[in-house]
Every structure is written in C-alpha cells, then in structure tokens.
Amino acid sequence: MQDADTGPALCFSDVLFHWQARQPPCLHIADLRINRGESVFLYGPSGSGKSTLLSLAGGIITPQRGQITVLGTDLGALSGAARDRFRVDHAGFIFQQFNLIPYLSMLDNVLLPCRLSPRRRQRASEAHGNPHAAAAALLHTLGLDAGLHQRTVTGLSIGQQQRVAAARALIGQPEIIIADEPTSALDADRQKDFIALILQQCASHGSSLLFVSHDHRLASHFTRELDLQSIKEQH
C-alpha cells in the first residue's frame, strides 16, 4: 500500500465490475492512475460506464476483482461504514442532478459535509475561522452574494444550484473532487465559466479533479484527457 501522503490520489488495478454475475462485465480496467493535484477529463458516451466508475472511485460500490486505492487506502479493505466515513472525509462529489436538499437553504446545503465530517469541519475552520464563514466565502467566490445564502435552493436557477453543489463538494478542502456530467444543463459560455471556477478552486487547495463527461469539447480545459473506452480495452 502507498503511504497516505505519497503516490497517486486514485489508482485502479485490474478492476472488474459487473452488475449481475452471469452478464458480461460493465467495466474491466487494467490500470488507471490519477496523480495528486491533477485535473483529468474522462470522456465516454452515454451508457459506457462513467457513473459506475465514479461510484467505484468513491467506494459506493466495490468491484468483484482487483484493487482500488484512494490516497493510499485500499477501499476493498474497509467496511461499508468505514468507506462512507472515508468518502465524506476525503472526496467531494458534484452530481449531474446536483442532489441538493430542497428544504434547506443555500448555506445549509454547502455545510452538509462539515456536519458529517469532523475532518472537513476542522479544515474549514482552520481556513476561515468557522464552517459558516468558509461556506459563505466559497459561495462568494463562486458568484453567489450573501443576500441569497438563506434562500432555499428550490428558488434558485439551474446555474445557481450548480454552484451551490460545487461549493458543497469543495468545502473543507477534500483531496479529490469527482464531477459527474455537472455542466450538461448549461450553455457553452456558462460551461466554460463553471469549469474555470472549479479548476481554480482545486488548484488553490491542491485537490485532484476527475471530471467526467460525454461532451468531448470540454477536454481542452484539463491537464490530461482519458477515453473510457480505451481504458476498458487495455486488458
């Protein structure tokens, strides 16, 4: 096992996953490595297994074969509860549908990881004095003024909801940010602006970014591009 402070942020080694035992595997990845602080664009058409790969990377599901390590930790060696704790401590997710809590305010949605993870709560406090100040600072950086912070997310535009979801993923400086088709509902100009904001935030904290999309036009913004189909064909 790699030391937690060295080696890749994420590593797949001979990973085989299938949803049903008698069906062909959904994913077979011989080798996939994402380095610390790297921004990676992972391309794949709809139905190619992108979301499955992200669920494996986050320890939401586990493979039938192979090893997945995140920050030097073998996810397969952890219990389900331990994987949940590890995920909220070290990874921030931006989902395609955002998955915001509709009855909570913008600010309270961003604070959710700090309520679940003492580690992220501490890191947010170290940076800004307390988690509320950290959440407000992130929202401001992402272009959401203080006058909106107590508004429930159901009253926000799609673009505003997207930035709230990004702030929730980023708070507490997790080492890995995983984004699943987060720009699919935006026009080209808003896509470009959002990606620039995410890359800036990840770079400022040294976070690794795995950004998954079927829109190949976005690839030029990232330091490295991977094609999921090519990765699957390595074996």
C-alpha positions as CSV (number, residue, x, y, z in Angstrom):
1,M,0.0,0.0,0.0
2,Q,1.2,3.5,-0.8
3,D,1.7,5.9,2.1
4,A,-1.3,8.2,2.5
5,D,0.8,11.3,1.7
6,T,2.6,9.9,-1.4
7,G,1.6,8.0,-4.6
8,P,-1.4,8.7,-6.7
9,A,-4.6,10.2,-5.5
10,L,-6.6,7.4,-7.2
11,C,-5.5,4.0,-8.6
12,F,-7.4,1.2,-10.2
13,S,-5.5,-2.0,-10.7
14,D,-7.1,-5.0,-12.6
15,V,-10.6,-3.9,-11.6
16,L,-13.5,-6.0,-12.8
17,F,-17.1,-5.0,-12.1
18,H,-20.4,-6.4,-13.3
19,W,-23.9,-5.7,-12.0
20,Q,-25.1,-9.3,-12.5
21,A,-22.8,-12.4,-12.2
22,R,-23.9,-14.1,-15.5
23,Q,-23.6,-11.0,-17.6
24,P,-20.5,-9.5,-19.3
25,P,-18.6,-7.1,-17.1
26,C,-19.7,-3.4,-17.1
27,L,-16.1,-2.3,-16.5
28,H,-12.7,-4.0,-16.7
29,I,-9.9,-1.6,-16.1
30,A,-6.3,-2.9,-16.0
31,D,-4.7,0.3,-14.9
32,L,-5.9,3.9,-14.1
33,R,-3.9,6.4,-12.1
34,I,-4.7,10.0,-11.2
35,N,-2.0,12.0,-9.6
36,R,-2.2,14.4,-6.7
37,G,-3.3,17.8,-7.8
38,E,-4.1,16.6,-11.4
39,S,-7.2,17.7,-13.3
40,V,-8.3,14.8,-15.5
41,F,-11.1,14.8,-18.1
42,L,-12.6,11.4,-18.6
43,Y,-14.6,11.0,-21.8
44,G,-17.2,8.4,-22.6
45,P,-20.5,8.2,-24.4
46,S,-23.8,7.7,-22.5
47,G,-24.0,4.1,-21.2
48,S,-20.3,3.5,-21.3
49,G,-19.9,3.0,-17.5
50,K,-18.8,6.5,-16.5
51,S,-21.1,6.7,-13.5
52,T,-20.2,3.2,-12.5
53,L,-16.5,4.1,-12.5
54,L,-17.2,7.1,-10.3
55,S,-19.2,5.0,-7.9
56,L,-16.2,2.6,-7.6
57,A,-13.8,5.5,-7.1
58,G,-16.0,6.8,-4.3
59,G,-16.4,3.4,-2.6
60,I,-20.1,3.5,-3.1
61,I,-19.9,0.1,-4.8
62,T,-17.0,-2.4,-4.8
63,P,-15.5,-4.5,-7.6
64,Q,-15.7,-8.3,-7.9
65,R,-12.0,-8.3,-8.6
66,G,-9.0,-6.0,-8.4
67,Q,-7.9,-3.2,-6.1
68,I,-8.9,0.5,-5.9
69,T,-6.8,2.7,-3.7
70,V,-7.6,6.3,-2.8
71,L,-4.9,8.4,-1.2
72,G,-3.0,5.2,-0.4
73,T,-6.0,3.5,1.2
74,D,-7.4,0.2,-0.2
75,L,-11.1,0.7,-0.4
76,G,-11.7,-3.0,-0.5
77,A,-10.1,-3.4,2.9
78,L,-12.7,-1.1,4.5
79,S,-16.2,-2.0,5.8
80,G,-19.1,-0.3,4.2
81,A,-19.4,2.2,7.1
82,A,-15.7,2.9,7.0
83,R,-15.9,3.6,3.3
84,D,-18.7,6.0,3.9
85,R,-16.6,7.9,6.5
86,F,-13.5,7.9,4.3
87,R,-15.6,9.2,1.3
88,V,-17.0,12.2,3.2
89,D,-13.7,13.0,4.7
90,H,-11.6,12.9,1.5
91,A,-13.9,13.3,-1.6
92,G,-16.3,15.9,-2.8
93,F,-18.9,15.0,-5.4
94,I,-20.7,17.2,-7.9
95,F,-23.6,15.2,-9.4
96,Q,-25.3,15.7,-12.7
97,Q,-28.6,16.4,-10.9
98,F,-26.8,18.3,-8.1
99,N,-28.7,16.3,-5.3
100,L,-29.3,19.3,-3.2
101,I,-31.7,19.1,-0.2
102,P,-34.7,21.2,-1.4
103,Y,-35.9,22.3,2.1
104,L,-32.5,23.6,3.2
105,S,-31.0,27.0,2.5
106,M,-28.2,27.5,0.1
107,L,-25.8,27.9,3.0
108,D,-27.0,24.8,4.9
109,N,-26.6,22.7,1.8
110,V,-23.0,23.8,1.5
111,L,-22.4,23.0,5.2
112,L,-23.6,19.4,5.0
113,P,-20.2,17.8,4.6
114,C,-18.9,19.7,7.7
115,R,-21.8,18.3,9.7
116,L,-20.9,14.8,8.6
117,S,-17.1,15.0,8.7
118,P,-15.2,16.4,11.7
119,R,-12.1,16.4,9.5
120,R,-13.7,18.7,6.9
121,R,-15.2,20.8,9.6
122,Q,-11.8,21.3,11.1
123,R,-10.2,22.2,7.8
124,A,-12.9,24.7,7.0
125,S,-12.5,26.3,10.4
126,E,-8.7,26.5,10.1
127,A,-9.1,28.3,6.8
128,H,-11.8,30.8,7.7
129,G,-12.4,30.6,11.5
130,N,-15.6,28.6,11.3
131,P,-17.5,26.5,8.8
132,H,-20.2,29.1,8.2
133,A,-17.6,31.6,7.2
134,A,-15.9,29.1,5.0
135,A,-19.2,28.3,3.2
136,A,-20.0,32.0,2.8
137,A,-16.5,32.6,1.3
138,L,-16.9,29.8,-1.2
139,L,-20.3,30.9,-2.3
140,H,-19.0,34.5,-2.7
141,T,-16.0,33.2,-4.8
142,L,-18.5,31.2,-7.0
143,G,-20.5,34.4,-7.6
144,L,-23.4,33.9,-5.1
145,D,-23.9,37.0,-3.0
146,A,-24.7,36.9,0.7
147,G,-28.3,38.1,0.1
148,L,-29.0,34.7,-1.5
149,H,-27.4,32.5,1.2
150,Q,-30.6,31.9,3.2
151,R,-32.8,31.2,0.2
152,T,-33.9,27.6,-0.2
153,V,-32.4,26.0,-3.3
154,T,-35.8,25.4,-4.9
155,G,-35.9,29.2,-5.7
156,L,-32.5,29.2,-7.5
157,S,-31.7,29.0,-11.2
158,I,-30.0,25.9,-12.6
159,G,-26.7,27.8,-12.8
160,Q,-27.0,28.9,-9.1
161,Q,-27.9,25.3,-8.0
162,Q,-24.8,24.1,-9.8
163,R,-22.5,26.5,-8.0
164,V,-24.1,25.5,-4.6
165,A,-23.4,21.9,-5.5
166,A,-19.8,22.8,-6.3
167,A,-19.3,24.7,-3.0
168,R,-20.7,21.7,-1.1
169,A,-18.1,19.5,-2.8
170,L,-15.2,21.9,-2.2
171,I,-15.8,22.9,1.4
172,G,-13.3,21.5,3.9
173,Q,-10.7,21.1,1.1
174,P,-11.2,17.4,0.2
175,E,-8.2,15.9,-1.6
176,I,-10.3,14.6,-4.5
177,I,-13.2,16.3,-6.4
178,I,-15.3,14.0,-8.5
179,A,-17.7,15.6,-11.0
180,D,-20.3,13.6,-12.9
181,E,-21.6,15.5,-16.0
182,P,-22.0,18.6,-14.0
183,T,-22.3,21.0,-16.9
184,S,-24.9,19.1,-19.0
185,A,-27.7,21.6,-18.2
186,L,-25.6,24.7,-19.1
187,D,-25.0,26.6,-22.3
188,A,-21.4,26.8,-23.7
189,D,-20.5,30.1,-22.0
190,R,-21.7,29.0,-18.6
191,Q,-19.9,25.7,-19.0
192,K,-16.6,27.4,-19.7
193,D,-17.1,29.8,-16.7
194,F,-18.0,26.9,-14.3
195,I,-15.1,24.7,-15.3
196,A,-12.7,27.7,-14.8
197,L,-14.1,28.2,-11.3
198,I,-13.7,24.6,-10.4
199,L,-10.2,24.3,-11.7
200,Q,-9.2,27.5,-9.9
201,Q,-10.6,26.2,-6.6
202,C,-9.0,22.8,-7.0
203,A,-5.6,24.3,-7.9
204,S,-5.7,26.6,-4.9
205,H,-6.1,23.7,-2.5
206,G,-4.1,21.1,-4.4
207,S,-7.1,18.9,-4.9
208,S,-7.2,16.3,-7.7
209,L,-10.2,16.6,-10.1
210,L,-11.8,13.8,-12.0
211,F,-14.3,15.4,-14.4
212,V,-16.5,13.0,-16.4
213,S,-18.5,14.0,-19.4
214,H,-19.8,12.8,-22.8
215,D,-19.0,16.3,-24.2
216,H,-15.6,16.0,-25.7
217,R,-15.4,19.7,-26.4
218,L,-14.6,20.3,-22.7
219,A,-11.4,18.3,-22.7
220,S,-9.1,21.1,-23.6
221,H,-9.6,22.8,-20.2
222,F,-7.9,19.9,-18.3
223,T,-4.3,18.8,-17.8
224,R,-5.0,15.3,-19.1
225,E,-7.6,13.5,-21.1
226,L,-8.7,9.9,-20.8
227,D,-11.0,7.9,-23.0
228,L,-13.0,5.4,-21.0
229,Q,-13.4,3.0,-23.9
230,S,-9.6,2.9,-24.4
231,I,-9.1,2.2,-20.7
232,K,-11.6,-0.6,-20.8
233,E,-9.8,-2.1,-23.8
234,Q,-6.4,-2.3,-22.2
235,H,-7.0,-5.8,-20.8
